Amino acid sequence: MIEIKSVSTVDATIAVPGSKSLTQRALIAAALSDGTSKLIGPLASEDTSYTSKALEQMGIKVERGENVWTVHGSGGQLSTPDKDIFLGNNGTATRFLTSVAALGHGSFCIDGEERMRERPIGPLMEALQGWGVDISSVKGTGCPPLQLNSSGLSGGATVLPEGKSSQYLSSLLLVAPYAAKSATLEVRGEVLSKPYVAMTLSVMSDFGVSVECNEEFTSFVIPKGHYRAMEYEIEGDASNASYFWAAAAITGGRVTVSNVPVPSLQGDAGLVPLLARMGCEVKRDGGGITLTGRDRLEGITVDMGDMPDVVPTLAVVAAFAHGKTVINNIAHLRIKECDRLSAVLTELGKMGATVEEGQDFMVIHGNGGHDLHGAEIETYNDHRMAMSFAVTGLRIPGVQILKEGCVAKSFPDFWERFGKLA
């Protein structure tokens, strides 16, 4: 447990670690490339460690230096692991590496922690089966553990039956160039978290593969090809930057995050204009973004279907605003590391906030933070719960974060950097 030290205001310049989303995508592209790539400024965390170690089980050599990772690509040729590939509660890696394993020739088992065994992957399995992959859910639940008897991807046409998790779609796109023939992919239903799909397409393009698609991201043509090895620089993680911008917002202070650029490849940088709508001042500052809070924040109504990972951050800020904040289109929060929709409102409620929960929305009734008090915050072993609720403790004495070590998943030295705000 850690108790947050409250402050009167903040005034800081912070650099955040590299983007987790970009690191994991670049690792896959570099691993499948035709030579040796260097990733500059990758995120070294529990999640990216799971990804790199799994790639090593498949025969990809990854040298992890302090700020540069060297990835020796295999040209799409994979070794068969001698044991199960264990990915903890890393949903991105589980979905991405399931498709990577489909490129191999042999038996692959993808598994994870108990929570990962509750997180659905059935739509991805269906789409891979359309490309000729022999894949099954070992327990018949549509969740890991998964068994693949791989013989490569056939290519041609397949259908992803739902777009609720962009990770399914990104997973398929990343491996499709290595199918036996040119591949097409149709997505049914609304595609959520579109910026993450755009990020995937950008990484693929940087590594030498261009994909044709429509504006809705429901139809794709992926040419047969190979990624080229390259030096790839990874920008700072916008999701992790969100907690520092939120700190400025609720204290009326100033925080510059020096390494999240404008424009950013990351959809979660879209939190910044939302904070501006609530009353904050925003400006570009060199290669980063400076946010300055104001005495009074106002509630807003917003669709956050494309920014699920920063919903907890906005919800926390909303508790310090005046008036009602409504966050819509967030049902997919329920299949994250925990049921974040319910968890966020439960913990805000513990602190005295007035909240409402719907199946795909949340409402926070703000009173400038005057109705809030300290509490023990359960993190549900979810890094984003720990980091977003840490922000509340800057204004409210007595906020204690339980099992604070869960931040290692995406931001191992979070508490050290967050402490600099005081």
Backbone hydrogen bonds in HBPLUS format (Angstrom, degrees):
<---DONOR---> <-ACCEPTOR-->    atom                        ^
c    i                          cat <-CA-CA->   ^        H-A-AA   ^      H-
h    n   atom  resd res      DA  || num        DHA   H-A  angle D-A-AA Bond
n    s   type  num  typ     dist DA aas  dist angle  dist       angle   num
A0002-ILE N   A0401-ILE O   3.01 MM 399  5.29 150.7  2.10 137.2 146.2     1
A0401-ILE N   A0002-ILE O   2.77 MM 399  5.29 163.3  1.80 160.8 158.2     2
A0004-ILE N   A0399-VAL O   3.02 MM 395  5.86 164.2  2.05 172.1 177.1     3
A0007-VAL N   A0394-LEU O   2.83 MM 387  5.36 164.1  1.85 142.1 140.7     4
A0254-ARG N   A0010-VAL O   2.87 MM 244  5.98 156.6  1.92 138.8 142.1     5
A0012-ALA N   A0254-ARG O   3.03 MM 242  6.53 151.8  2.11 147.7 155.1     6
A0256-THR N   A0012-ALA O   2.91 MM 244  6.39 156.9  1.96 150.4 158.0     7
A0014-ILE N   A0256-THR O   2.75 MM 242  6.11 164.9  1.77 171.0 176.3     8
A0258-SER N   A0014-ILE O   2.90 MM 244  6.12 152.3  1.97 149.5 158.4     9
A0237-ASP N   A0017-PRO O   2.88 MM 220  6.09 158.2  1.92 166.7 159.5    10
A0019-SER N   A0235-GLU O   2.84 MM 216  6.01 149.7  1.93 165.8 158.8    11
A0023-THR N   A0019-SER O   2.91 MM   4  5.98 157.1  1.96 142.6 149.9    12
A0024-GLN N   A0020-LYS O   3.03 MM   4  6.20 163.9  2.06 150.2 153.4    13
A0025-ARG N   A0021-SER O   3.16 MM   4  6.35 158.7  2.21 144.4 150.4    14
A0026-ALA N   A0022-LEU O   2.83 MM   4  5.91 168.1  1.85 154.9 158.8    15
A0027-LEU N   A0023-THR O   2.90 MM   4  6.01 150.9  1.99 144.9 153.0    16
A0028-ILE N   A0024-GLN O   3.27 MM   4  6.48 156.8  2.33 140.6 145.1    17
A0029-ALA N   A0025-ARG O   3.06 MM   4  6.39 171.1  2.06 158.0 159.3    18
A0030-ALA N   A0026-ALA O   2.84 MM   4  5.88 165.2  1.86 150.8 155.6    19
A0031-ALA N   A0027-LEU O   2.88 MM   4  5.92 152.9  1.96 142.6 150.5    20
A0032-LEU N   A0028-ILE O   3.06 MM   4  6.30 147.3  2.17 149.5 157.3    21
A0033-SER N   A0030-ALA O   3.20 MM   3  4.99 150.1  2.30  95.7 104.6    22
A0074-SER N   A0031-ALA O   2.92 MM  43  6.20 157.7  1.97 152.2 150.6    23
A0075-GLY N   A0033-SER O   2.67 MM  42  4.93 141.4  1.81 153.6 146.5    24
A0034-ASP N   A0227-TYR O   3.13 MM 193  6.42 134.9  2.35 144.1 151.1    25
A0073-GLY N   A0035-GLY O   2.76 MM  38  4.98 147.2  1.87 145.2 144.0    26
A0037-SER N   A0071-VAL O   2.85 MM  34  5.17 162.1  1.88 153.6 155.1    27
A0071-VAL N   A0037-SER O   2.83 MM  34  5.17 162.7  1.86 149.2 155.0    28
A0038-LYS N   A0230-MET O   3.01 MM 192  6.48 148.3  2.12 136.4 145.7    29
A0232-TYR N   A0038-LYS O   2.79 MM 194  6.21 163.0  1.81 165.8 171.8    30
A0039-LEU N   A0069-TRP O   2.78 MM  30  5.10 166.5  1.80 154.5 158.6    31
A0069-TRP N   A0039-LEU O   2.98 MM  30  5.10 160.9  2.01 143.5 148.7    32
A0040-ILE N   A0232-TYR O   2.76 MM 192  5.94 165.1  1.78 147.3 152.6    33
A0234-ILE N   A0040-ILE O   2.90 MM 194  5.98 167.0  1.91 168.0 167.3    34
A0041-GLY N   A0067-ASN O   2.80 MM  26  5.02 170.5  1.81 162.1 159.0    35
A0049-SER N   A0045-SER O   2.91 MM   4  5.99 143.4  2.05 145.9 156.5    36
A0046-GLU N   A0408-ALA O   2.89 MM 362  5.72 174.1  1.89 152.0 150.1    37
A0050-TYR N   A0046-GLU O   3.04 MM   4  6.35 154.5  2.11 149.1 154.9    38
A0047-ASP N   A0409-LYS O   3.14 MM 362  5.28 164.7  2.16 130.7 133.1    39
A0051-THR N   A0047-ASP O   3.13 MM   4  6.50 157.3  2.18 147.2 153.1    40
A0052-SER N   A0048-THR O   2.97 MM   4  6.14 169.6  1.98 147.5 149.9    41
A0053-LYS N   A0049-SER O   2.92 MM   4  5.98 163.2  1.94 151.7 156.8    42
A0054-ALA N   A0050-TYR O   2.98 MM   4  6.07 152.0  2.06 144.2 151.8    43
A0055-LEU N   A0051-THR O   3.05 MM   4  6.34 155.2  2.11 148.5 155.1    44
A0056-GLU N   A0052-SER O   2.99 MM   4  6.28 148.3  2.09 142.0 151.0    45
A0057-GLN N   A0053-LYS O   2.99 MM   4  6.35 143.7  2.12 140.8 150.3    46
A0057-GLN N   A0054-ALA O   3.09 MM   3  5.01 119.0  2.48  91.3 106.3    47
A0058-MET N   A0054-ALA O   3.23 MM   4  6.59 131.1  2.48 136.1 148.6    48
A0058-MET N   A0055-LEU O   2.97 MM   3  5.04 132.6  2.20  95.9 109.6    49
A0060-ILE N   A0055-LEU O   2.99 MM   5  5.37 163.9  2.01 139.0 136.3    50
A0059-GLY N   A0056-GLU O   2.98 MM   3  5.02 160.5  2.02 108.4 110.9    51
A0079-SER N   A0058-MET O   2.72 MM  21  4.63 173.0  1.72 129.2 128.5    52
A0072-HIS N   A0061-LYS O   2.94 MM  11  5.35 175.7  1.94 166.6 168.0    53
A0063-GLU N   A0070-THR O   2.78 MM   7  4.98 169.1  1.79 155.2 156.1    54
A0070-THR N   A0063-GLU O   2.81 MM   7  4.98 155.2  1.88 146.1 151.0    55
A0065-GLY N   A0068-VAL O   2.93 MM   3  5.09 140.8  2.09 140.2 146.2    56
A0077-GLN N   A0074-SER O   3.22 MM   3  5.32 168.6  2.24 108.3 111.5    57
A0085-ILE N   A0109-CYS O   2.81 MM  24  6.02 171.8  1.82 177.2 174.6    58
A0111-ASP N   A0085-ILE O   2.87 MM  26  6.07 168.7  1.88 163.2 161.8    59
A0087-LEU N   A0111-ASP O   2.88 MM  24  6.24 155.5  1.94 142.7 148.9    60
A0090-ASN N   A0087-LEU O   2.99 MM   3  5.76 161.8  2.02 148.2 153.9    61
A0113-GLU N   A0088-GLY O   2.79 MM  25  4.78 158.3  1.83 110.6 117.6    62
A0094-THR N   A0090-ASN O   2.96 MM   4  6.13 159.9  2.00 151.6 158.1    63
A0095-ARG N   A0091-GLY O   3.04 MM   4  6.20 162.8  2.07 150.0 153.7    64
A0096-PHE N   A0092-THR O   2.85 MM   4  6.02 167.3  1.87 156.4 160.7    65
A0097-LEU N   A0093-ALA O   2.75 MM   4  5.60 166.7  1.76 149.9 154.7    66
A0098-THR N   A0094-THR O   3.16 MM   4  6.02 134.9  2.38 130.9 140.7    67
A0100-VAL N   A0096-PHE O   3.09 MM   4  6.45 154.2  2.16 143.0 151.1    68
A0101-ALA N   A0097-LEU O   2.83 MM   4  5.87 162.4  1.86 141.5 146.0    69
A0102-ALA N   A0098-THR O   3.23 MM   4  6.49 136.0  2.44 133.4 144.5    70
A0102-ALA N   A0099-SER O   3.08 MM   3  5.02 126.3  2.38  92.4 106.8    71
A0103-LEU N   A0100-VAL O   2.94 MM   3  5.51 156.1  1.99 115.6 123.0    72
A0104-GLY N   A0101-ALA O   3.00 MM   3  5.43 156.3  2.06 112.0 119.4    73
A0106-GLY N   A0150-SER O   2.99 MM  44  5.15 141.2  2.15 121.5 131.9    74
A0150-SER N   A0106-GLY O   2.71 MM  44  5.15 135.4  1.91 171.8 156.9    75
A0108-PHE N   A0148-LEU O   2.86 MM  40  5.08 162.0  1.89 151.7 156.2    76
A0148-LEU N   A0108-PHE O   2.80 MM  40  5.08 167.2  1.82 162.0 163.6    77
A0110-ILE N   A0146-LEU O   2.95 MM  36  5.09 150.0  2.04 138.3 147.4    78
A0146-LEU N   A0110-ILE O   2.83 MM  36  5.09 157.1  1.88 146.0 153.7    79
A0116-MET N   A0113-GLU O   3.02 MM   3  5.21 115.5  2.45 100.4 116.2    80
A0117-ARG N   A0113-GLU O   3.07 MM   4  6.44 139.8  2.24 147.5 159.4    81
A0117-ARG N   A0114-GLU O   3.09 MM   3  5.08 126.8  2.39  94.3 108.4    82
A0118-GLU N   A0115-ARG O   2.91 MM   3  5.18 157.3  1.96 108.4 115.2    83
A0119-ARG N   A0116-MET O   3.18 MM   3  5.15 161.6  2.22 102.6 108.3    84
A0121-ILE N   A0142-GLY O   2.82 MM  21  5.82 160.4  1.86 172.3 166.2    85
A0125-MET N   A0121-ILE O   3.13 MM   4  6.48 156.1  2.19 151.3 158.7    86
A0126-GLU N   A0122-GLY O   2.96 MM   4  6.28 158.7  2.01 157.8 163.0    87
A0127-ALA N   A0123-PRO O   3.12 MM   4  6.38 161.6  2.16 147.4 151.6    88
A0128-LEU N   A0124-LEU O   2.98 MM   4  6.22 161.8  2.01 153.4 158.2    89
A0129-GLN N   A0125-MET O   2.91 MM   4  6.14 152.9  1.98 149.2 157.1    90
A0130-GLY N   A0126-GLU O   3.09 MM   4  6.43 139.2  2.26 141.0 151.7    91
A0130-GLY N   A0127-ALA O   3.09 MM   3  5.07 125.6  2.40  93.3 107.5    92
A0131-TRP N   A0128-LEU O   2.89 MM   3  5.08 142.5  2.03 101.7 113.5    93
A0133-VAL N   A0128-LEU O   3.09 MM   5  5.45 159.2  2.14 132.8 132.9    94
A0132-GLY N   A0129-GLN O   2.95 MM   3  4.94 149.7  2.05 109.3 109.3    95
A0154-SER N   A0131-TRP O   2.84 MM  23  5.13 175.3  1.84 148.7 147.5    96
A0149-ASN N   A0134-ASP O   3.00 MM  15  5.44 160.2  2.04 154.3 160.8    97
A0136-SER N   A0147-GLN O   2.98 MM  11  5.38 147.4  2.09 144.5 154.7    98
A0147-GLN N   A0136-SER O   2.88 MM  11  5.38 164.0  1.90 156.8 162.3    99
A0140-GLY N   A0137-SER O   2.89 MM   3  4.97 157.2  1.94 109.0 116.4   100
A0138-VAL N   A0145-PRO O   2.87 MM   7  5.64 154.5  1.94 147.0 154.7   101
A0180-ALA N   A0153-LEU O   2.93 MM  27  6.16 156.0  1.98 141.6 147.1   102
A0156-GLY N   A0182-SER O   3.14 MM  26  5.98 152.4  2.22 120.2 127.7   103
A0184-THR N   A0156-GLY O   2.80 MM  28  5.78 163.7  1.82 136.4 135.2   104
A0158-THR N   A0184-THR O   3.10 MM  26  6.42 136.6  2.30 137.5 149.1   105
A0186-GLU N   A0158-THR O   3.09 MM  28  6.51 155.7  2.15 147.7 155.1   106
A0160-LEU N   A0186-GLU O   2.76 MM  26  6.12 164.8  1.78 164.9 170.3   107
A0188-ARG N   A0160-LEU O   3.01 MM  28  6.34 162.6  2.04 173.3 174.2   108
A0192-LEU N   A0163-GLY O   3.10 MM  29  6.18 167.4  2.12 140.8 140.9   109
A0168-TYR N   A0165-SER O   3.19 MM   3  5.88 144.4  2.33 115.7 121.9   110
A0170-SER N   A0166-SER O   2.87 MM   4  6.16 169.3  1.89 160.1 162.9   111
A0171-SER N   A0167-GLN O   2.94 MM   4  5.87 156.4  1.99 141.6 148.3   112
A0172-LEU N   A0168-TYR O   3.17 MM   4  6.47 158.1  2.22 148.4 152.9   113
A0173-LEU N   A0169-LEU O   3.01 MM   4  6.26 165.4  2.03 155.8 160.1   114
A0174-LEU N   A0170-SER O   2.99 MM   4  6.11 163.6  2.02 153.8 157.1   115
A0176-ALA N   A0172-LEU O   3.07 MM   4  6.00 139.2  2.24 149.2 160.6   116
A0178-TYR N   A0175-VAL O   2.95 MM   3  5.81 161.9  1.99 131.3 136.7   117
A0179-ALA N   A0176-ALA O   3.08 MM   3  5.46 163.7  2.11 123.3 122.2   118
A0225-GLY N   A0177-PRO O   2.90 MM  48  4.98 169.3  1.91 131.5 133.2   119
A0183-ALA N   A0222-ILE O   3.04 MM  39  5.22 153.0  2.12 161.8 158.3   120
A0222-ILE N   A0183-ALA O   2.80 MM  39  5.22 168.4  1.82 158.1 161.4   121
A0185-LEU N   A0220-PHE O   2.95 MM  35  5.06 157.3  2.00 139.7 143.8   122
A0220-PHE N   A0185-LEU O   2.88 MM  35  5.06 151.5  1.96 150.4 157.6   123
A0187-VAL N   A0218-THR O   2.81 MM  31  4.54 162.2  1.84 130.9 132.6   124
A0193-SER N   A0305-GLY O   3.04 MM 112  5.82 138.7  2.21 114.3 125.6   125
A0196-TYR N   A0193-SER O   3.00 MM   3  5.77 143.8  2.13 121.9 130.5   126
A0197-VAL N   A0194-LYS O   2.91 MM   3  5.12 124.5  2.22 104.6 119.5   127
A0198-ALA N   A0194-LYS O   2.96 MM   4  6.33 161.4  1.99 159.8 165.4   128
A0199-MET N   A0195-PRO O   2.89 MM   4  6.08 147.7  1.99 139.7 148.5   129
A0200-THR N   A0196-TYR O   3.05 MM   4  6.30 154.3  2.12 139.4 145.4   130
A0201-LEU N   A0197-VAL O   2.96 MM   4  6.31 162.5  1.99 155.6 159.6   131
A0202-SER N   A0198-ALA O   2.94 MM   4  6.14 148.8  2.04 143.7 152.6   132
A0203-VAL N   A0199-MET O   2.93 MM   4  6.25 160.8  1.97 155.3 159.4   133
A0204-MET N   A0200-THR O   2.94 MM   4  6.18 165.5  1.96 154.2 158.4   134
A0205-SER N   A0201-LEU O   2.93 MM   4  6.09 155.9  1.99 142.7 149.4   135
A0206-ASP N   A0202-SER O   2.90 MM   4  6.16 158.0  1.95 149.5 155.5   136
A0207-PHE N   A0203-VAL O   3.01 MM   4  6.27 147.4  2.11 146.8 155.6   137
A0209-VAL N   A0204-MET O   2.87 MM   5  5.30 171.1  1.87 140.1 138.5   138
A0208-GLY N   A0205-SER O   2.94 MM   3  4.98 159.9  1.98 105.2 109.9   139
A0228-ARG N   A0207-PHE O   2.71 MM  21  5.37 164.8  1.73 152.7 157.0   140
A0212-GLU N   A0221-VAL O   3.08 MM   9  5.10 162.9  2.11 156.3 153.5   141
A0221-VAL N   A0212-GLU O   2.86 MM   9  5.10 156.1  1.92 145.9 149.6   142
A0214-ASN N   A0219-SER O   3.24 MM   5  5.81 138.5  2.42 147.2 155.8   143
A0217-PHE N   A0214-ASN O   3.14 MM   3  5.48 161.6  2.18 111.5 117.2   144
A0236-GLY N   A0259-ASN O   2.83 MM  23  5.09 144.8  1.95 167.1 157.9   145
A0241-ALA N   A0237-ASP O   2.91 MM   4  6.16 141.3  2.07 142.1 154.4   146
A0242-SER N   A0238-ALA O   3.08 MM   4  6.16 130.6  2.33 136.9 147.6   147
A0242-SER N   A0239-SER O   3.23 MM   3  5.28 137.6  2.42  94.3 105.7   148
A0244-PHE N   A0241-ALA O   3.02 MM   3  5.54 133.5  2.25 112.8 124.5   149
A0245-TRP N   A0241-ALA O   3.16 MM   4  6.54 159.3  2.21 156.5 162.8   150
A0246-ALA N   A0242-SER O   2.86 MM   4  6.00 155.8  1.92 145.3 152.7   151
A0247-ALA N   A0243-TYR O   3.01 MM   4  6.13 140.5  2.17 128.7 138.9   152
A0248-ALA N   A0244-PHE O   3.23 MM   4  6.56 153.1  2.31 143.2 148.2   153
A0249-ALA N   A0245-TRP O   2.98 MM   4  6.30 155.1  2.05 146.2 153.8   154
A0250-ILE N   A0246-ALA O   3.00 MM   4  6.27 162.9  2.03 158.9 159.7   155
A0251-THR N   A0247-ALA O   3.23 MM   4  6.22 140.8  2.40 140.7 150.0   156
A0252-GLY N   A0248-ALA O   3.05 MM   4  5.70 120.4  2.42 143.7 152.9   157
A0253-GLY N   A0248-ALA O   3.03 MM   5  4.45 134.5  2.24 129.4 135.0   158
A0293-GLY N   A0253-GLY O   2.75 MM  40  5.23 159.0  1.80 155.6 162.1   159
A0255-VAL N   A0291-LEU O   3.04 MM  36  5.60 160.6  2.07 154.8 160.4   160
A0291-LEU N   A0255-VAL O   2.92 MM  36  5.60 166.2  1.94 155.5 156.3   161
A0257-VAL N   A0289-ILE O   2.95 MM  32  5.53 164.9  1.97 157.0 153.9   162
A0289-ILE N   A0257-VAL O   2.99 MM  32  5.53 150.2  2.08 148.7 152.0   163
A0269-ALA N   A0266-GLN O   3.17 MM   3  5.85 163.1  2.20 116.1 121.1   164
A0270-GLY N   A0267-GLY O   2.85 MM   3  5.62 161.1  1.89 120.5 126.9   165
A0271-LEU N   A0268-ASP O   3.08 MM   3  5.81 166.6  2.10 118.2 120.0   166
A0272-VAL N   A0269-ALA O   3.13 MM   3  5.94 152.9  2.21 120.3 124.8   167
A0274-LEU N   A0271-LEU O   3.00 MM   3  5.11 121.9  2.35  98.8 114.7   168
A0275-LEU N   A0271-LEU O   2.97 MM   4  6.35 151.2  2.05 155.6 164.1   169
A0276-ALA N   A0272-VAL O   2.99 MM   4  6.34 146.5  2.10 146.9 157.3   170
A0277-ARG N   A0273-PRO O   2.96 MM   4  6.24 147.7  2.06 139.4 147.2   171
A0278-MET N   A0274-LEU O   3.14 MM   4  6.48 137.2  2.34 137.7 149.0   172
A0280-CYS N   A0275-LEU O   3.07 MM   5  5.71 166.5  2.09 142.7 139.2   173
A0279-GLY N   A0276-ALA O   2.97 MM   3  5.11 151.2  2.05 102.8 112.2   174
A0298-GLU N   A0278-MET O   2.86 MM  20  4.79 154.9  1.92 130.0 138.5   175
A0281-GLU N   A0292-THR O   2.87 MM  11  5.07 166.8  1.88 154.8 157.0   176
A0292-THR N   A0281-GLU O   2.83 MM  11  5.07 164.5  1.85 152.4 157.1   177
A0283-LYS N   A0290-THR O   3.00 MM   7  5.39 154.4  2.06 152.7 158.2   178
A0290-THR N   A0283-LYS O   2.89 MM   7  5.39 176.3  1.89 171.2 171.0   179
A0285-ASP N   A0288-GLY O   2.91 MM   3  5.11 178.1  1.91 131.4 131.2   180
A0288-GLY N   A0285-ASP O   2.92 MM   3  5.11 156.2  1.97 120.8 127.7   181
A0322-HIS N   A0297-LEU O   2.79 MM  25  6.04 145.6  1.91 134.3 142.0   182
A0299-GLY N   A0322-HIS O   2.98 MM  23  5.76 154.4  2.05 147.1 140.6   183
A0326-VAL N   A0300-ILE O   2.91 MM  26  6.45 144.1  2.04 139.8 151.4   184
A0302-VAL N   A0326-VAL O   2.90 MM  24  6.30 160.3  1.94 167.4 173.2   185
A0328-ASN N   A0302-VAL O   2.86 MM  26  6.15 170.6  1.86 160.3 163.4   186
A0304-MET N   A0328-ASN O   3.08 MM  24  6.11 165.6  2.10 153.7 152.6   187
A0307-MET N   A0304-MET O   3.08 MM   3  5.09 157.5  2.13 103.6 110.7   188
A0310-VAL N   A0307-MET O   3.31 MM   3  5.97 153.4  2.39 117.8 124.1   189
A0311-VAL N   A0308-PRO O   3.25 MM   3  5.37 166.8  2.27 107.8 110.9   190
A0314-LEU N   A0310-VAL O   3.05 MM   4  6.35 166.1  2.07 154.1 156.6   191
A0315-ALA N   A0311-VAL O   2.87 MM   4  6.01 161.4  1.90 158.8 164.6   192
A0316-VAL N   A0312-PRO O   3.07 MM   4  6.23 154.5  2.13 144.6 150.0   193
A0317-VAL N   A0313-THR O   3.12 MM   4  6.46 161.8  2.16 150.9 155.6   194
A0318-ALA N   A0314-LEU O   2.82 MM   4  6.03 155.2  1.88 150.4 158.0   195
A0319-ALA N   A0315-ALA O   3.22 MM   4  6.53 134.8  2.44 139.1 149.0   196
A0319-ALA N   A0316-VAL O   3.18 MM   3  5.35 135.0  2.40  98.9 110.3   197
A0320-PHE N   A0317-VAL O   2.89 MM   3  5.43 155.2  1.95 115.5 123.6   198
A0321-ALA N   A0318-ALA O   3.10 MM   3  4.94 158.2  2.15 100.0 106.8   199
A0368-GLY N   A0321-ALA O   2.79 MM  47  4.74 170.4  1.80 130.5 128.2   200
A0323-GLY N   A0366-GLY O   3.16 MM  43  5.06 151.9  2.25 128.8 122.0   201
A0366-GLY N   A0323-GLY O   2.85 MM  43  5.06 155.2  1.91 143.1 139.6   202
A0325-THR N   A0364-ILE O   2.87 MM  39  5.22 160.6  1.91 150.7 157.3   203
A0364-ILE N   A0325-THR O   2.90 MM  39  5.22 160.9  1.94 150.7 157.2   204
A0327-ILE N   A0362-MET O   2.92 MM  35  5.37 169.8  1.93 161.0 164.5   205
A0362-MET N   A0327-ILE O   3.01 MM  35  5.37 149.2  2.11 141.7 151.5   206
A0330-ILE N   A0360-ASP O   2.98 MM  30  4.91 171.4  1.99 126.1 129.0   207
A0333-LEU N   A0330-ILE O   3.02 MM   3  5.65 166.8  2.04 118.7 122.9   208
A0334-ARG N   A0331-ALA O   3.05 MM   3  5.92 167.6  2.07 124.0 127.8   209
A0335-ILE N   A0332-HIS O   3.33 MM   3  5.77 166.7  2.35 110.0 113.7   210
A0336-LYS N   A0333-LEU O   3.38 MM   3  5.48 155.3  2.44 113.1 110.4   211
A0340-ARG N   A0333-LEU O   3.09 MM   7  5.28 143.1  2.24 140.8 129.7   212
A0340-ARG N   A0338-CYS O   2.85 MM   2  5.37 116.6  2.26 113.2  95.3   213
A0343-ALA N   A0339-ASP O   2.90 MM   4  6.01 167.8  1.92 158.1 162.0   214
A0344-VAL N   A0340-ARG O   2.96 MM   4  5.73 169.8  1.97 142.1 145.1   215
A0346-THR N   A0342-SER O   2.92 MM   4  6.09 154.4  1.98 151.3 159.4   216
A0347-GLU N   A0343-ALA O   3.03 MM   4  6.24 165.3  2.05 155.5 157.7   217
A0348-LEU N   A0344-VAL O   2.97 MM   4  6.18 157.2  2.02 149.1 156.1   218
A0349-GLY N   A0345-LEU O   2.88 MM   4  5.91 153.0  1.95 141.7 149.5   219
A0350-LYS N   A0346-THR O   3.06 MM   4  6.40 142.7  2.20 139.2 148.9   220
A0351-MET N   A0348-LEU O   3.02 MM   3  5.14 129.2  2.28  97.6 111.3   221
A0353-ALA N   A0348-LEU O   3.07 MM   5  5.45 159.0  2.11 147.0 140.3   222
A0352-GLY N   A0349-GLY O   2.98 MM   3  5.09 160.2  2.02 106.0 112.1   223
A0373-HIS N   A0351-MET O   2.83 MM  22  5.15 141.6  1.97 137.8 148.9   224
A0365-HIS N   A0354-THR O   2.91 MM  11  5.42 174.7  1.91 171.3 169.5   225
A0356-GLU N   A0363-VAL O   2.86 MM   7  4.91 146.4  1.97 141.8 145.2   226
A0363-VAL N   A0356-GLU O   2.94 MM   7  4.91 156.0  2.00 143.7 144.9   227
A0358-GLY N   A0361-PHE O   2.87 MM   3  4.91 162.9  1.90 152.8 147.9   228
A0370-HIS N   A0367-ASN O   3.14 MM   3  5.84 165.0  2.17 121.5 122.9   229
A0372-LEU N   A0369-GLY O   3.26 MM   3  5.48 166.0  2.28 112.2 114.8   230
A0400-GLN N   A0375-ALA O   2.99 MM  25  6.21 170.8  2.00 149.7 151.7   231
A0377-ILE N   A0400-GLN O   2.70 MM  23  5.97 173.4  1.70 175.6 177.9   232
A0402-LEU N   A0377-ILE O   3.04 MM  25  5.91 173.1  2.04 157.3 158.6   233
A0382-ASP N   A0379-THR O   2.89 MM   3  5.54 148.3  1.99 119.0 126.9   234
A0385-MET N   A0382-ASP O   3.11 MM   3  5.47 130.1  2.37 107.0 119.6   235
A0386-ALA N   A0382-ASP O   3.27 MM   4  6.68 160.6  2.31 154.9 159.9   236
A0387-MET N   A0383-HIS O   3.07 MM   4  6.31 166.6  2.09 153.8 156.9   237
A0388-SER N   A0384-ARG O   3.05 MM   4  5.91 160.9  2.09 138.8 144.6   238
A0389-PHE N   A0385-MET O   3.13 MM   4  6.09 164.0  2.16 146.3 151.0   239
A0390-ALA N   A0386-ALA O   3.07 MM   4  6.13 131.2  2.32 135.5 147.9   240
A0391-VAL N   A0388-SER O   3.22 MM   3  5.58 137.9  2.40 102.7 112.5   241
A0392-THR N   A0389-PHE O   3.14 MM   3  5.30 127.8  2.43  98.6 110.7   242
A0393-GLY N   A0390-ALA O   3.11 MM   3  5.47 132.7  2.34 105.3 117.0   243
A0394-LEU N   A0391-VAL O   3.09 MM   3  5.63 158.2  2.14 113.9 120.4   244
A0395-ARG N   A0392-THR O   3.12 MM   3  5.80 149.9  2.22 116.2 123.1   245
A0396-ILE N   A0392-THR O   2.97 MM   4  6.06 159.4  2.02 150.8 157.2   246
A0406-CYS N   A0403-LYS O   3.38 MM   3  6.44 168.0  2.39 127.4 127.8   247
A0407-VAL N   A0404-GLU O   3.41 MM   3  6.46 173.0  2.42 126.3 126.7   248
A0408-ALA N   A0405-GLY O   3.14 MM   3  6.05 173.4  2.15 125.8 127.8   249
A0409-LYS N   A0406-CYS O   3.24 MM   3  6.11 173.6  2.25 123.0 124.9   250
A0410-SER N   A0407-VAL O   3.12 MM   3  6.02 147.1  2.23 124.6 128.9   251
A0411-PHE N   A0407-VAL O   2.76 MM   4  5.47 162.6  1.79 171.8 172.2   252
A0414-PHE N   A0411-PHE O   3.02 MM   3  5.30 148.9  2.12 129.7 125.7   253
A0417-ARG N   A0413-ASP O   3.14 MM   4  6.46 166.6  2.16 158.2 161.4   254
A0418-PHE N   A0414-PHE O   2.70 MM   4  5.81 165.0  1.72 162.4 167.7   255
A0419-GLY N   A0415-TRP O   2.93 MM   4  5.85 146.4  2.04 135.2 143.6   256
A0420-LYS N   A0417-ARG O   3.12 MM   3  5.39 144.0  2.26 102.5 112.4   257
A0421-LEU N   A0418-PHE O   3.05 MM   3  5.70 160.8  2.08 116.9 122.8   258
A0422-ALA N   A0419-GLY O   3.13 MM   3  5.71 154.3  2.20 113.2 119.8   259
